[in-house]
Amino acid sequence: MYVGEIRTQAVTVCVVRGGVDPELLDAAFSAVLAEHLPLRCRIEKDGEDFYLSPLQPGELPRLRVRPDGPGVQVEEYNKPLHLGGPLARAVLLTGSDEDTVIFGLDHAICDGRTATAFCNRVWQRYGDIQAAAGNWAPEAVPQEFPPALDDLLPPRTDAELDAYVQERLRRAEGAPVASLPYLAAPSAAEVPADRTMNTRRLRLTEAETAGLLAFAKHAGVTVNGLVGAVLLTAVRSGLPADQAGHRLSVFSAVDLRDQVALSRDAMVPTASWYRDLLDVPAGADPVKLGRRITEELRAGIERGDTVLEMQALSRLLRHPQVWPTSLMLTSTGRLAGPPSPKGLEIVDMTKFGLSSKWNPDTPGGPLIAQPTTIYDRFSIEMPYSTQCFTTEQMDRIHDHILTSLRDCADRVPQR
């Protein structure tokens, strides 16, 4: 399995009313761990290779419970899944009116879709155990690992992989790629260890969400393309003047699960990506830019680039010029949200990836954006390192995006 130097964690956050029962949630969390062997493992290293090794029963993760309060969620965002330890975690933050439940899964064994399925399964099991009233009987524990993604993809020759790498190198030629400056870097050493990661959330109302969807449909652009364009214009607005002639690049996440024989909840990471390079001048039309993003992404998927990207990854990692990026975009589309057990109401859910390592010693880095629509409200999570980006910098990006999206929503033609 591939395990990078920079570890990432899929985080899912649920806000719940009605009073979560810690014993039921712990039992539900443990039940879902029992259903997937990778969730009951650690990552170990043998030479240059990594592999999964089952945890002992006493080493399996359990639900942690603590009171909610100012800064508590940020503290939890900064709790890593250490190499050699459990690959999943769950914490219940208790409040007076609402509780917050946070799940974290190591991206070495999951992707965004499986993280969502995991969350939904825990709440389903919570309801099942609750309804069983002490007569809950868990299912048989699987003892086999699901197949790795590499084993499910079509075989490629060395010549095919080398040709793809050369094509990626050819596309990377030209003007340099711009990235947002790390304005917080001079004071990075002053940031406490439990405050280095945070996320900035943008959320539209139901009416604004409906307006955005209607505008995109009327303009003939996908919502993903339109939002990607708005995000790129926000990046452009945050660049220094000396990067005015630089191109922007976007890495769009693509789920390969639908192309292989894997169930939706199999604990196997199947996310790939497509890199696009664009000229984005100040004042660019988001509709035209959004169409361009969508057309290029679709063409790349049809060519098989997103599959080749994974198969040629070890070769591509030797070439740093193919990796600079301005925007990392992971769109999960519309989600129904997890089922609310009896007596509870899950009123909000959000999800995002958190990185274990940023490098404030570099001049800048990409904006990370994860749009989704849950409970009929569109939102974007923008996780970031407080050692790299300042709060004011993220606020300006947030406000630019919000203004642009509201402008689109307000431009719906009247019938």
C-alpha positions in Angstrom: 0.0 0.0 0.0 1.1 3.6 -0.6 1.7 5.7 2.6 3.0 9.2 2.0 5.2 11.2 4.3 2.2 13.6 4.7 -0.6 11.7 6.4 -4.2 12.8 5.9 -7.3 12.1 7.8 -11.0 12.1 6.6 -12.9 14.0 9.2 -16.7 13.9 9.5 -18.6 16.2 12.0 -22.2 15.7 13.0 -24.2 18.1 15.1 -27.0 16.3 17.1 -29.9 17.3 19.2 -31.7 15.2 21.7 -28.8 13.9 23.8 -26.4 11.3 22.4 -26.1 8.2 24.5 -22.3 7.6 24.9 -22.7 3.8 25.5 -24.9 3.4 22.4 -22.5 5.4 20.3 -19.5 3.5 21.6 -21.2 0.2 20.8 -22.2 1.4 17.3 -18.6 2.6 16.6 -17.2 -0.7 17.8 -19.8 -2.6 15.7 -18.8 -0.8 12.5 -15.1 -1.4 13.3 -15.9 -5.1 13.6 -17.5 -5.1 10.1 -14.3 -4.0 8.3 -10.9 -5.6 8.8 -8.9 -2.5 7.7 -10.5 -0.5 10.5 -9.1 -2.9 13.0 -5.5 -2.5 11.8 -2.4 -0.4 12.1 0.1 0.5 9.4 3.5 -1.1 9.7 6.6 -0.7 7.6 8.9 -3.4 6.3 11.9 -1.9 4.5 10.4 0.5 1.9 7.0 -1.2 2.0 3.9 -0.6 4.2 1.3 -3.1 5.1 -1.7 -3.5 7.4 -1.4 -5.5 10.6 -4.4 -6.3 12.9 -4.6 -4.6 16.2 -4.9 -6.7 19.4 -8.5 -6.5 20.9 -7.2 -4.3 23.7 -5.7 -1.9 21.2 -8.9 -1.2 19.3 -10.1 2.5 19.4 -13.0 3.4 21.6 -15.3 6.4 21.8 -13.8 9.4 23.7 -16.2 11.7 25.5 -15.5 15.2 26.6 -17.4 18.5 27.2 -17.7 20.8 24.3 -16.5 24.4 24.7 -14.6 27.2 23.0 -11.7 25.8 21.0 -12.5 22.2 21.7 -13.3 21.2 18.2 -10.1 22.8 16.9 -8.2 20.7 19.5 -9.8 17.6 18.1 -9.0 18.5 14.5 -5.4 18.5 15.6 -5.3 15.0 17.1 -3.5 12.9 14.6 -3.8 9.2 13.8 -0.2 8.2 14.5 1.6 5.7 12.3 1.5 2.4 14.1 -1.7 3.2 16.0 -5.4 2.9 15.2 -6.7 4.1 11.8 -10.0 5.4 13.1 -11.2 7.5 16.0 -14.5 8.9 17.4 -15.2 11.6 19.9 -18.4 12.9 21.5 -18.4 16.5 22.5 -21.3 17.0 24.9 -23.1 20.3 25.0 -26.2 21.8 26.7 -28.4 21.9 23.7 -26.5 20.1 21.0 -23.8 17.4 20.9 -21.0 17.2 18.3 -19.7 13.9 17.1 -16.4 13.7 15.2 -15.2 10.7 13.3 -11.7 10.5 11.8 -10.4 7.9 9.4 -6.9 7.5 7.9 -6.9 8.2 4.2 -4.6 5.2 3.8 -7.7 3.0 4.1 -10.5 5.2 2.9 -11.6 8.0 0.7 -14.4 10.6 1.0 -17.1 8.3 -0.1 -16.2 5.5 2.3 -15.8 8.0 5.1 -19.4 9.1 4.5 -20.6 5.5 4.4 -18.8 4.9 7.6 -20.5 7.8 9.4 -23.9 6.7 8.1 -23.3 3.1 9.2 -22.4 4.1 12.7 -25.7 6.0 13.1 -27.6 3.1 11.5 -26.0 0.7 14.0 -26.8 3.2 16.8 -30.4 2.8 15.9 -30.2 -0.9 15.5 -28.6 -1.4 18.9 -31.1 1.0 20.5 -34.0 -0.9 19.0 -32.7 -4.2 20.1 -32.9 -3.2 23.7 -30.0 -5.3 24.9 -30.5 -8.2 22.4 -28.1 -6.9 19.8 -26.3 -9.6 18.0 -23.3 -8.4 15.8 -22.7 -9.8 12.4 -19.8 -12.2 11.7 -16.5 -10.5 11.8 -14.8 -10.5 8.3 -11.2 -11.8 8.4 -10.2 -10.9 4.8 -9.0 -7.7 3.3 -10.8 -6.1 0.4 -8.8 -6.1 -2.9 -6.4 -3.3 -3.4 -7.3 -0.7 -6.1 -4.2 -1.7 -8.2 -5.5 -5.2 -8.5 -8.8 -4.0 -9.9 -7.5 -1.6 -12.6 -6.6 -2.7 -16.1 -3.0 -3.8 -16.5 -0.6 -1.3 -18.2 2.8 -1.8 -19.8 5.8 0.2 -18.9 5.7 1.9 -22.2 2.1 3.1 -21.6 3.0 4.4 -18.1 6.1 6.1 -19.4 4.1 7.7 -22.3 1.6 9.1 -19.8 4.4 10.6 -17.6 5.8 12.3 -20.7 2.4 13.7 -21.5 2.1 15.1 -18.0 5.5 16.6 -18.3 4.6 18.2 -21.6 1.4 19.8 -20.1 3.5 21.2 -17.3 5.6 23.3 -19.6 5.0 27.0 -19.9 4.3 29.8 -17.4 4.9 29.0 -13.7 2.0 28.1 -11.5 0.8 30.5 -8.8 -0.1 29.6 -5.3 -1.4 31.6 -2.3 1.3 33.2 -0.2 1.9 31.9 3.3 1.3 35.1 5.1 1.3 33.4 8.5 4.8 31.8 8.0 6.8 34.5 9.9 5.0 33.7 13.1 4.6 29.9 12.5 6.8 29.0 15.5 4.4 30.7 17.8 1.4 28.6 16.9 0.6 26.0 19.6 0.7 22.3 18.5 -3.0 21.9 19.2 -4.0 24.9 17.0 -2.0 24.3 13.8 -4.9 23.0 11.8 -8.3 24.6 11.3 -11.0 24.9 8.7 -13.0 27.9 7.4 -16.6 27.0 6.4 -18.8 28.8 4.0 -22.5 27.9 4.0 -25.4 29.1 1.9 -29.0 29.2 3.0 -31.5 26.8 1.4 -32.9 29.7 -0.7 -29.4 30.7 -1.8 -28.6 27.0 -2.6 -31.7 26.7 -4.8 -30.8 29.9 -6.6 -27.2 28.7 -7.2 -28.4 25.4 -8.7 -31.0 27.2 -10.8 -28.4 29.6 -12.1 -26.0 26.9 -13.0 -28.7 25.0 -14.9 -29.8 28.1 -16.8 -26.2 29.1 -17.7 -25.4 25.6 -19.0 -22.6 24.9 -16.5 -22.2 22.2 -13.9 -22.3 23.3 -10.3 -18.9 21.7 -9.8 -17.4 23.6 -12.7 -19.0 26.9 -11.6 -17.8 26.5 -8.0 -14.4 25.6 -9.2 -14.2 28.7 -11.3 -15.3 30.9 -8.4 -12.7 29.3 -6.2 -10.0 30.0 -8.8 -11.0 33.6 -9.0 -10.7 33.8 -5.3 -7.2 32.4 -5.5 -6.4 34.9 -8.2 -7.6 37.8 -6.0 -5.3 36.7 -3.2 -2.1 36.6 -5.2 0.6 39.2 -5.1 1.1 41.4 -8.2 4.3 39.7 -9.2 2.3 36.5 -9.9 -0.1 38.2 -12.3 1.3 36.4 -15.3 1.3 33.0 -13.6 -1.1 30.2 -14.5 -3.4 28.6 -12.0 -3.7 24.8 -11.6 -6.5 22.8 -10.1 -6.3 19.2 -8.9 -9.9 17.8 -9.1 -10.5 14.7 -7.1 -12.1 11.8 -9.0 -13.6 8.7 -7.4 -12.6 5.5 -9.4 -15.0 3.3 -7.3 -17.7 3.3 -10.0 -15.1 2.0 -12.5 -14.1 -1.1 -10.5 -16.0 -3.9 -8.7 -16.0 -2.4 -5.2 -18.9 -1.8 -2.9 -19.6 1.7 -1.7 -18.5 1.0 1.8 -15.4 -1.2 1.2 -12.5 0.3 3.1 -10.3 0.9 0.1 -9.1 4.4 -1.0 -10.2 4.8 -4.7 -9.8 8.5 -5.1 -7.6 9.8 -8.0 -7.3 13.3 -9.4 -7.0 15.3 -12.6 -4.7 18.2 -12.9 -5.7 21.1 -15.1 -3.7 24.2 -15.9 -5.6 27.4 -16.7 -5.1 31.1 -17.5 -7.3 32.9 -15.0 -7.0 36.7 -15.4 -8.5 39.1 -12.9 -12.2 39.5 -13.6 -12.6 36.1 -15.4 -16.2 35.1 -16.2 -17.0 32.2 -13.8 -19.5 30.7 -16.3 -17.0 30.4 -19.2 -14.3 29.3 -16.8 -16.6 26.7 -15.2 -17.5 25.2 -18.6 -13.8 25.0 -19.4 -13.1 23.2 -16.2 -15.9 20.7 -16.7 -15.0 20.0 -20.3 -11.4 19.4 -19.6 -12.2 17.2 -16.6 -14.6 15.1 -18.5 -12.1 14.7 -21.4 -9.4 13.6 -19.0 -11.7 11.0 -17.4 -12.7 9.7 -20.8 -9.0 9.4 -21.9 -8.4 7.3 -18.8 -6.0 9.9 -17.3 -7.4 9.5 -13.8 -6.7 5.8 -13.8 -3.2 6.2 -15.3 -2.5 8.9 -12.7 -2.7 6.2 -10.0 -0.9 3.6 -11.9 2.0 5.9 -12.8 2.2 7.6 -9.4 5.6 6.2 -8.5 7.0 7.6 -11.7 5.2 10.9 -11.4 6.6 11.5 -7.9 10.1 11.7 -9.5 9.1 14.9 -11.3 8.3 17.9 -9.0 7.3 20.1 -11.9 4.0 18.2 -12.4 2.8 18.9 -8.8 2.5 22.7 -8.2 -1.1 23.6 -7.6 -3.3 26.6 -6.8 -6.5 24.7 -5.8 -7.2 21.2 -4.6 -10.9 20.6 -5.2 -12.8 17.7 -3.7 -16.5 17.9 -4.5 -18.8 15.3 -3.0 -22.0 16.6 -4.6 -25.3 16.3 -2.8 -25.6 14.0 0.3 -28.7 13.0 2.1 -27.1 13.0 5.5 -27.0 10.2 8.0 -30.2 8.6 9.5 -31.2 10.1 12.8 -31.8 7.4 15.4 -35.0 7.5 17.5 -35.0 10.5 19.9 -32.2 12.2 18.1 -32.0 14.8 15.3 -28.8 15.1 13.2 -29.2 18.8 12.2 -25.9 19.3 10.4 -23.0 17.3 9.0 -19.8 18.4 7.4 -16.7 16.6 6.1 -13.2 17.5 5.1 -9.7 16.2 5.0 -6.9 17.3 7.3 -3.2 17.0 6.6 -0.7 16.0 9.2 2.0 18.3 7.8 2.3 21.7 6.1 5.6 23.4 5.4 5.5 27.1 6.3 9.1 27.4 5.0 7.9 27.3 1.4 6.6 30.6 -0.1 3.0 29.4 -0.6 0.5 26.6 -1.2 -2.9 25.8 -2.6 -6.3 26.6 -1.4 -8.0 23.3 -0.3 -11.8 23.3 -0.9 -14.3 20.6 -0.3 -17.8 21.6 -1.5 -20.9 19.6 -0.7 -24.7 20.0 -0.3 -26.2 18.4 2.8 -29.7 19.0 4.1 -30.4 21.2 1.0 -27.7 23.7 2.0 -24.5 24.2 -0.1 -21.3 24.5 1.9 -17.5 24.6 1.3 -15.0 23.5 3.9 -11.5 25.1 3.5 -9.1 23.3 5.8 -5.8 25.1 6.3 -2.7 25.4 8.5 -2.6 28.4 10.8 1.2 28.3 10.5 0.7 29.1 6.8 -2.5 31.1 6.3 -3.7 33.9 8.5 -7.3 34.1 9.8 -7.6 37.4 7.9 -6.4 35.8 4.7 -8.9 33.0 4.9 -11.7 35.5 5.8 -10.9 37.4 2.6 -11.0 34.2 0.5 -14.3 33.2 2.2 -15.9 36.6 1.6 -14.8 36.7 -2.1 -16.3 33.2 -2.7 -19.5 34.0 -0.7 -20.1 37.2 -2.6 -19.5 35.5 -6.0 -21.9 32.6 -5.2 -24.6 34.9 -3.9 -24.2 37.0 -7.0 -24.8 33.8 -9.1 -27.8 32.9 -7.0 -29.3 36.3 -7.4 -29.0 36.2 -11.2 -31.6 33.5 -11.7 -33.9 34.7 -14.4 -37.5 35.4 -13.4 -40.2 33.5 -15.1 
